[in-house]
Amino acid sequence: MTSHVLITGAAGLLGRHVIEEMKTAGFVVRGFDRRRGHADIDWHIGDITDATAVAAAVKDVDAVCHIAAVPNIWSGDGQTIMRVNVLGTYTVLDTAEAAGIRRFVFCSSDSVAGYTVREGQMLPPHYAPVDLEHPLLATDPYAVSKILGEDLARAFALRGMSAIALRTVFVAYPEMAGEIVSRAMDPDNYRGPAVRGPSPAGGGPFHHHIDPRDVARAFRLALEKPMPDGGFERYYLSAQVTLSPEPTLERLRRLHGNAIEIRNPELYSQQPFAPLYDLSHAKDGLGFVAEHQQRHLITDLGRA
């Protein structure tokens, strides 16, 4: 049973939620980041591309939750994103393997599907909902870095580690509420950050989102999931509804006509704002269903 866990990127917006989830569940938590966070845990300070610093951080832990990364394409140029996200992930995996760690949970992104940011010359999906068999159509450096990160995790799994990649959509932190509302007020002209949020409101053309508490729970479930040595799994994570101003099928048809095959129309008839991603894999394989959503931010705005 995993008991000691290292969280990289622990001082960040997501890291603090994962720390709290793990501590509540009884894990002994160690944090690794370029600065010390506020949580009362064992902290190691360094850069994930520094093998010496990472090797010290992974000593005597059972598992790694790897969150540290350049978090989006607006936070660094392509060279920086590739260095931190790809070389950093390799460094963490390599040192973890050398330390005998058997479980690695990677914070991936729905951007691997290639339909998240205009700046990446995004390509529409071939069909919806997008499942794990859908081809990965990433074109921007951040999305490509996440594909490469998953490939690295799979490679180390083939060497004996077990690994899980969590393809989370835009994480709607409490600090992002103002940006979400600002976008909803004028979605066609929104250019964030508009109200001093940590980043623009994200989620791609369909404004996907997920609450950080749900992402943190998914990390815990990924640590607790029984897996054989050499196992590798991927899961899309999203709230059960989008923040889109239009129902999903209406928006798909307006943006792309009838070019995209709808493979599960019942999903969208039951929940018109259901996400583009197939969440059944996470439900069946990880026992994960998102418990929170932020659609009230825009429905309350409509009432106002």
VOPAGU-2260 file (C-alpha; in pm, 1 decimal, decimal comma):
REM VOPAGU-2260
SITE   aa  ch    i         X         Y         Z
SITE  MET   A    0       0,0       0,0       0,0
SITE  THR   A    1     138,8     337,2    -104,6
SITE  SER   A    2     186,8     560,7     199,1
SITE  HIS   A    3     464,2     810,5     119,6
SITE  VAL   A    4     399,7    1023,6    -186,7
SITE  LEU   A    5     602,4    1297,6    -357,4
SITE  ILE   A    6     404,7    1574,0    -526,3
SITE  THR   A    7     598,1    1782,0    -779,0
SITE  GLY   A    8     464,0    2130,4    -838,2
SITE  ALA   A    9     328,0    2110,7    -486,0
SITE  ALA   A   10     333,1    2486,0    -424,2
SITE  GLY   A   11     114,8    2559,2    -727,5
SITE  LEU   A   12    -258,1    2612,2    -762,2
SITE  LEU   A   13    -331,8    2243,5    -818,7
SITE  GLY   A   14     -59,1    2113,4    -591,3
SITE  ARG   A   15    -213,6    2265,2    -280,6
SITE  HIS   A   16    -541,1    2078,6    -345,4
SITE  VAL   A   17    -363,3    1749,8    -408,8
SITE  ILE   A   18    -165,3    1793,1     -86,5
SITE  GLU   A   19    -483,6    1845,7     113,2
SITE  GLU   A   20    -653,8    1543,8     -46,6
SITE  MET   A   21    -357,0    1318,0      23,4
SITE  LYS   A   22    -312,3    1433,0     381,0
SITE  THR   A   23    -682,0    1381,9     452,7
SITE  ALA   A   24    -656,4    1029,4     310,7
SITE  GLY   A   25    -365,5     949,6     543,1
SITE  PHE   A   26     -72,3     971,7     302,3
SITE  VAL   A   27     263,1    1104,0     417,2
SITE  VAL   A   28     326,3    1387,8     173,5
SITE  ARG   A   29     646,6    1544,1      48,8
SITE  GLY   A   30     640,1    1849,2    -176,6
SITE  PHE   A   31     884,6    1946,5    -449,6
SITE  ASP   A   32     879,5    2289,1    -614,7
SITE  ARG   A   33    1094,8    2590,5    -693,0
SITE  ARG   A   34     957,7    2757,4    -381,9
SITE  ARG   A   35     817,3    2640,1     -51,8
SITE  GLY   A   36     440,1    2624,3     -22,7
SITE  HIS   A   37     222,4    2694,0     278,7
SITE  ALA   A   38     134,1    2334,5     367,0
SITE  ASP   A   39     293,4    2179,7     674,4
SITE  ILE   A   40     476,5    1899,6     492,6
SITE  ASP   A   41     833,1    1801,8     409,0
SITE  TRP   A   42     949,7    2039,9     134,5
SITE  HIS   A   43    1228,7    1995,9    -117,7
SITE  ILE   A   44    1318,7    2302,0    -322,7
SITE  GLY   A   45    1455,4    2271,9    -674,5
SITE  ASP   A   46    1387,0    2248,0   -1046,3
SITE  ILE   A   47    1248,2    1930,5   -1203,5
SITE  THR   A   48    1521,5    1938,5   -1467,3
SITE  ASP   A   49    1786,9    1914,9   -1192,5
SITE  ALA   A   50    1847,9    1542,7   -1151,0
SITE  THR   A   51    2038,3    1585,3    -823,5
SITE  ALA   A   52    1758,0    1782,8    -660,4
SITE  VAL   A   53    1492,1    1541,6    -785,6
SITE  ALA   A   54    1690,8    1237,8    -673,6
SITE  ALA   A   55    1697,9    1375,0    -319,2
SITE  ALA   A   56    1323,3    1440,3    -332,0
SITE  VAL   A   57    1224,8    1089,5    -448,6
SITE  LYS   A   58    1432,5     913,7    -183,7
SITE  ASP   A   59    1222,2     693,2      46,4
SITE  VAL   A   60     885,2     763,3    -116,6
SITE  ASP   A   61     652,3     503,4    -266,6
SITE  ALA   A   62     487,4     700,9    -545,6
SITE  VAL   A   63     508,9    1026,4    -738,9
SITE  CYS   A   64     231,3    1260,0    -847,0
SITE  HIS   A   65     397,4    1466,0   -1119,9
SITE  ILE   A   66     222,2    1801,9   -1158,9
SITE  ALA   A   67     514,0    2042,8   -1206,4
SITE  ALA   A   68     510,8    2192,1   -1556,3
SITE  VAL   A   69     480,7    2504,5   -1762,4
SITE  PRO   A   70      99,3    2504,7   -1729,1
SITE  ASN   A   71     -10,9    2641,1   -2068,4
SITE  ILE   A   72     117,8    2794,5   -2390,5
SITE  TRP   A   73      89,2    3146,8   -2250,5
SITE  SER   A   74     337,9    3073,3   -1971,9
SITE  GLY   A   75     647,7    3013,1   -2181,3
SITE  ASP   A   76     784,6    2984,6   -2531,0
SITE  GLY   A   77     818,7    2652,3   -2708,8
SITE  GLN   A   78    1178,5    2595,7   -2600,0
SITE  THR   A   79    1091,8    2654,2   -2234,4
SITE  ILE   A   80     782,2    2435,0   -2248,9
SITE  MET   A   81     973,4    2147,5   -2405,3
SITE  ARG   A   82    1265,3    2176,1   -2165,3
SITE  VAL   A   83    1054,4    2187,7   -1850,2
SITE  ASN   A   84     767,1    1961,5   -1947,9
SITE  VAL   A   85     956,0    1695,6   -2140,6
SITE  LEU   A   86    1306,5    1694,9   -1991,9
SITE  GLY   A   87    1154,2    1756,8   -1647,8
SITE  THR   A   88     919,0    1461,3   -1681,1
SITE  TYR   A   89    1201,6    1238,4   -1800,4
SITE  THR   A   90    1416,3    1348,2   -1506,9
SITE  VAL   A   91    1143,4    1270,6   -1253,8
SITE  LEU   A   92    1072,8     930,5   -1410,4
SITE  ASP   A   93    1440,1     839,7   -1437,2
SITE  THR   A   94    1519,8     928,3   -1077,2
SITE  ALA   A   95    1198,7     763,3    -954,5
SITE  GLU   A   96    1289,8     440,1   -1129,7
SITE  ALA   A   97    1641,1     451,9    -984,8
SITE  ALA   A   98    1487,6     493,8    -638,6
SITE  GLY   A   99    1266,4     188,4    -687,2
SITE  ILE   A  100     936,4     378,6    -703,7
SITE  ARG   A  101     659,8     166,7    -853,3
SITE  ARG   A  102     371,0     413,6    -910,5
SITE  PHE   A  103     379,0     730,7   -1118,6
SITE  VAL   A  104      77,3     955,0   -1176,4
SITE  PHE   A  105     121,8    1211,5   -1452,8
SITE  CYS   A  106     -79,7    1530,4   -1484,9
SITE  SER   A  107    -155,6    1525,5   -1855,0
SITE  SER   A  108    -414,2    1736,8   -2036,5
SITE  ASP   A  109    -708,9    1710,0   -2271,3
SITE  SER   A  110    -497,3    1926,1   -2501,6
SITE  VAL   A  111    -340,7    1602,7   -2629,7
SITE  ALA   A  112    -656,5    1562,3   -2839,0
SITE  GLY   A  113    -562,7    1884,4   -3019,3
SITE  TYR   A  114    -878,5    2090,0   -2970,3
SITE  THR   A  115    -808,1    2340,6   -2696,4
SITE  VAL   A  116    -639,1    2664,8   -2806,1
SITE  ARG   A  117    -666,6    2871,2   -3122,8
SITE  GLU   A  118    -299,0    2964,2   -3093,4
SITE  GLY   A  119    -214,8    2599,8   -3154,2
SITE  GLN   A  120    -398,6    2585,1   -3488,7
SITE  MET   A  121    -633,7    2339,2   -3324,1
SITE  LEU   A  122    -797,3    2064,6   -3526,4
SITE  PRO   A  123   -1156,7    1951,9   -3462,4
SITE  PRO   A  124   -1220,3    1596,9   -3343,1
SITE  HIS   A  125   -1321,4    1324,6   -3584,8
SITE  TYR   A  126   -1610,7    1217,9   -3363,1
SITE  ALA   A  127   -1773,0    1282,8   -3027,8
SITE  PRO   A  128   -1748,7    1192,5   -2753,9
SITE  VAL   A  129   -1370,9    1174,0   -2788,0
SITE  ASP   A  130   -1251,1     847,0   -2636,9
SITE  LEU   A  131    -911,8     690,9   -2574,4
SITE  GLU   A  132    -901,1     549,0   -2926,7
SITE  HIS   A  133    -936,0     890,8   -3088,6
SITE  PRO   A  134    -613,5    1004,7   -3260,2
SITE  LEU   A  135    -409,1    1270,1   -3085,6
SITE  LEU   A  136    -405,3    1582,9   -3302,8
SITE  ALA   A  137    -194,8    1821,3   -3097,5
SITE  THR   A  138     -14,2    2103,3   -3278,1
SITE  ASP   A  139      96,7    2350,6   -3008,8
SITE  PRO   A  140     408,6    2304,0   -2790,5
SITE  TYR   A  141     219,4    2258,2   -2464,0
SITE  ALA   A  142      -9,0    1988,0   -2602,0
SITE  VAL   A  143     278,6    1810,5   -2773,6
SITE  SER   A  144     475,5    1819,5   -2446,8
SITE  LYS   A  145     190,3    1637,2   -2274,9
SITE  ILE   A  146     180,5    1369,7   -2544,9
SITE  LEU   A  147     554,2    1321,3   -2501,1
SITE  GLY   A  148     509,0    1309,4   -2123,8
SITE  GLU   A  149     252,9    1031,4   -2162,3
SITE  ASP   A  150     489,2     847,6   -2397,0
SITE  LEU   A  151     765,4     873,0   -2139,1
SITE  ALA   A  152     536,7     738,8   -1865,6
SITE  ARG   A  153     435,9     449,3   -2091,4
SITE  ALA   A  154     800,9     374,0   -2169,3
SITE  PHE   A  155     893,3     357,3   -1802,1
SITE  ALA   A  156     587,1     140,2   -1739,1
SITE  LEU   A  157     719,2    -103,5   -1998,9
SITE  ARG   A  158    1037,3    -117,7   -1785,8
SITE  GLY   A  159     835,6    -224,5   -1479,6
SITE  MET   A  160     674,5      83,1   -1322,1
SITE  SER   A  161     295,5     131,2   -1320,3
SITE  ALA   A  162     177,0     467,0   -1448,8
SITE  ILE   A  163    -145,1     663,3   -1496,7
SITE  ALA   A  164    -192,8     975,2   -1709,8
SITE  LEU   A  165    -478,1    1202,9   -1603,0
SITE  ARG   A  166    -596,4    1409,7   -1899,9
SITE  THR   A  167    -758,2    1691,6   -1712,3
SITE  VAL   A  168    -943,1    1976,1   -1880,6
SITE  PHE   A  169    -906,8    2342,3   -1774,2
SITE  VAL   A  170    -898,8    2349,7   -1394,5
SITE  ALA   A  171   -1143,0    2611,5   -1265,1
SITE  TYR   A  172    -966,1    2729,8    -951,3
SITE  PRO   A  173   -1151,4    2971,7    -722,6
SITE  GLU   A  174    -912,5    3239,5    -851,5
SITE  MET   A  175   -1054,3    3184,2   -1202,1
SITE  ALA   A  176   -1418,2    3268,2   -1118,7
SITE  GLY   A  177   -1385,1    3628,4   -1233,8
SITE  GLU   A  178   -1233,9    3521,7   -1567,1
SITE  ILE   A  179   -1511,9    3267,5   -1621,8
SITE  VAL   A  180   -1776,2    3532,3   -1556,6
SITE  SER   A  181   -1596,6    3788,1   -1774,9
SITE  ARG   A  182   -1589,2    3542,9   -2065,7
SITE  ALA   A  183   -1955,1    3454,1   -2019,4
SITE  MET   A  184   -2051,6    3821,0   -2037,3
SITE  ASP   A  185   -1894,5    3860,9   -2383,0
SITE  PRO   A  186   -1771,4    3523,1   -2512,8
SITE  ASP   A  187   -1700,8    3641,8   -2867,6
SITE  ASN   A  188   -1470,3    3923,9   -2758,5
SITE  TYR   A  189   -1318,1    3787,3   -2437,8
SITE  ARG   A  190    -939,7    3807,8   -2424,9
SITE  GLY   A  191    -805,5    3713,9   -2085,0
SITE  PRO   A  192    -679,2    3758,7   -1830,7
SITE  ALA   A  193    -939,8    4032,8   -1814,4
SITE  VAL   A  194    -991,4    4067,3   -1439,1
SITE  ARG   A  195    -649,4    3975,1   -1300,9
SITE  GLY   A  196    -699,8    3599,7   -1296,9
SITE  PRO   A  197    -390,5    3377,6   -1299,7
SITE  SER   A  198    -456,0    3292,7   -1667,4
SITE  PRO   A  199    -729,5    3332,2   -1928,9
SITE  ALA   A  200   -1043,1    3124,6   -1881,7
SITE  GLY   A  201    -968,4    2806,4   -2075,3
SITE  GLY   A  202   -1134,6    2486,4   -2176,4
SITE  GLY   A  203   -1124,3    2518,0   -2553,9
SITE  PRO   A  204   -1417,9    2606,7   -2780,0
SITE  PHE   A  205   -1659,3    2422,8   -2549,3
SITE  HIS   A  206   -1532,3    2579,5   -2227,4
SITE  HIS   A  207   -1461,6    2250,5   -2054,2
SITE  HIS   A  208   -1371,1    2276,9   -1688,7
SITE  ILE   A  209   -1314,6    2075,7   -1372,6
SITE  ASP   A  210   -1297,5    2167,8   -1006,8
SITE  PRO   A  211    -951,2    2129,3    -845,5
SITE  ARG   A  212   -1103,1    1923,1    -563,7
SITE  ASP   A  213   -1214,2    1667,4    -820,8
SITE  VAL   A  214    -871,5    1659,0    -984,8
SITE  ALA   A  215    -712,8    1605,1    -643,8
SITE  ARG   A  216    -947,1    1313,5    -576,4
SITE  ALA   A  217    -856,3    1162,8    -913,7
SITE  PHE   A  218    -489,3    1173,6    -813,9
SITE  ARG   A  219    -570,3     991,2    -491,9
SITE  LEU   A  220    -774,3     728,0    -675,9
SITE  ALA   A  221    -486,2     684,0    -918,6
SITE  LEU   A  222    -250,6     610,2    -629,9
SITE  GLU   A  223    -496,0     365,3    -474,9
SITE  LYS   A  224    -588,1     181,5    -795,2
SITE  PRO   A  225    -458,7    -177,3    -802,0
SITE  MET   A  226    -232,0    -218,2   -1104,5
SITE  PRO   A  227      21,5    -475,6   -1217,5
SITE  ASP   A  228     383,2    -380,2   -1273,0
SITE  GLY   A  229     407,3    -252,4   -1626,1
SITE  GLY   A  230      51,0    -122,6   -1630,8
SITE  PHE   A  231     -30,0     206,9   -1803,6
SITE  GLU   A  232    -366,7     383,1   -1809,3
SITE  ARG   A  233    -504,6     713,6   -1941,9
SITE  TYR   A  234    -823,5     889,8   -1841,1
SITE  TYR   A  235   -1001,0    1206,4   -1952,4
SITE  LEU   A  236   -1121,9    1411,2   -1654,3
SITE  SER   A  237   -1393,6    1676,4   -1674,7
SITE  ALA   A  238   -1695,0    1809,8   -1492,4
SITE  GLN   A  239   -2020,1    1656,1   -1610,1
SITE  VAL   A  240   -2117,0    1979,7   -1787,1
SITE  THR   A  241   -1930,1    2245,3   -1983,6
SITE  LEU   A  242   -1938,0    2621,0   -1936,2
SITE  SER   A  243   -2035,7    2672,8   -2298,8
SITE  PRO   A  244   -2310,7    2926,2   -2374,9
SITE  GLU   A  245   -2466,6    2670,6   -2611,4
SITE  PRO   A  246   -2555,0    2301,9   -2574,4
SITE  THR   A  247   -2278,0    2079,0   -2700,8
SITE  LEU   A  248   -2442,1    1947,0   -3017,8
SITE  GLU   A  249   -2570,1    2290,0   -3117,7
SITE  ARG   A  250   -2223,9    2435,8   -3078,7
SITE  LEU   A  251   -2063,0    2149,1   -3270,3
SITE  ARG   A  252   -2302,6    2197,2   -3562,2
SITE  ARG   A  253   -2259,1    2574,3   -3565,3
SITE  LEU   A  254   -1879,4    2545,9   -3566,5
SITE  HIS   A  255   -1837,2    2241,0   -3789,6
SITE  GLY   A  256   -2166,9    2159,8   -3959,8
SITE  ASN   A  257   -2219,9    1786,0   -3982,0
SITE  ALA   A  258   -1851,7    1703,2   -4024,6
SITE  ILE   A  259   -1817,0    1544,6   -3680,4
SITE  GLU   A  260   -1975,8    1207,0   -3619,8
SITE  ILE   A  261   -2188,2    1185,4   -3304,1
SITE  ARG   A  262   -2135,3     834,5   -3173,0
SITE  ASN   A  263   -2342,4     864,1   -2857,4
SITE  PRO   A  264   -2633,8    1102,1   -2919,8
SITE  GLU   A  265   -2812,6     972,3   -2609,6
SITE  LEU   A  266   -2539,5    1124,1   -2393,5
SITE  TYR   A  267   -2618,4    1470,9   -2525,8
SITE  SER   A  268   -2994,5    1425,3   -2517,6
SITE  GLN   A  269   -2972,8    1332,2   -2150,3
SITE  GLN   A  270   -2730,7    1618,2   -2071,1
SITE  PRO   A  271   -2723,9    1888,1   -2342,5
SITE  PHE   A  272   -2407,2    2043,5   -2196,5
SITE  ALA   A  273   -2214,9    1716,2   -2161,9
SITE  PRO   A  274   -1843,8    1746,2   -2250,2
SITE  LEU   A  275   -1683,9    1635,1   -2575,0
SITE  TYR   A  276   -1483,8    1370,4   -2390,0
SITE  ASP   A  277   -1586,9    1018,0   -2303,5
SITE  LEU   A  278   -1575,8    1004,9   -1925,3
SITE  SER   A  279   -1689,9     643,8   -1896,6
SITE  HIS   A  280   -1329,8     518,7   -1891,8
SITE  ALA   A  281   -1255,5     720,6   -1578,5
SITE  LYS   A  282   -1577,2     603,3   -1416,5
SITE  ASP   A  283   -1519,9     237,0   -1497,3
SITE  GLY   A  284   -1142,4     219,1   -1462,1
SITE  LEU   A  285   -1070,9     470,1   -1187,4
SITE  GLY   A  286   -1401,2     494,8   -1003,6
SITE  PHE   A  287   -1400,6     866,8   -1078,3
SITE  VAL   A  288   -1700,7    1088,6   -1145,4
SITE  ALA   A  289   -1665,6    1463,8   -1093,9
SITE  GLU   A  290   -1870,6    1587,4    -799,5
SITE  HIS   A  291   -1844,3    1962,0    -860,8
SITE  GLN   A  292   -1912,3    2203,6   -1144,5
SITE  GLN   A  293   -1908,6    2580,9   -1190,2
SITE  ARG   A  294   -2193,5    2629,9   -1435,9
SITE  HIS   A  295   -2380,6    2822,1   -1166,2
SITE  LEU   A  296   -2137,5    3109,4   -1226,7
SITE  ILE   A  297   -2285,5    3170,7   -1570,3
SITE  THR   A  298   -2644,6    3068,2   -1500,5
SITE  ASP   A  299   -2653,2    3309,9   -1206,4
SITE  LEU   A  300   -2517,2    3573,9   -1441,3
SITE  GLY   A  301   -2801,8    3505,8   -1680,9
SITE  ARG   A  302   -3057,8    3554,2   -1406,5
SITE  ALA   A  303   -2895,8    3881,3   -1309,4
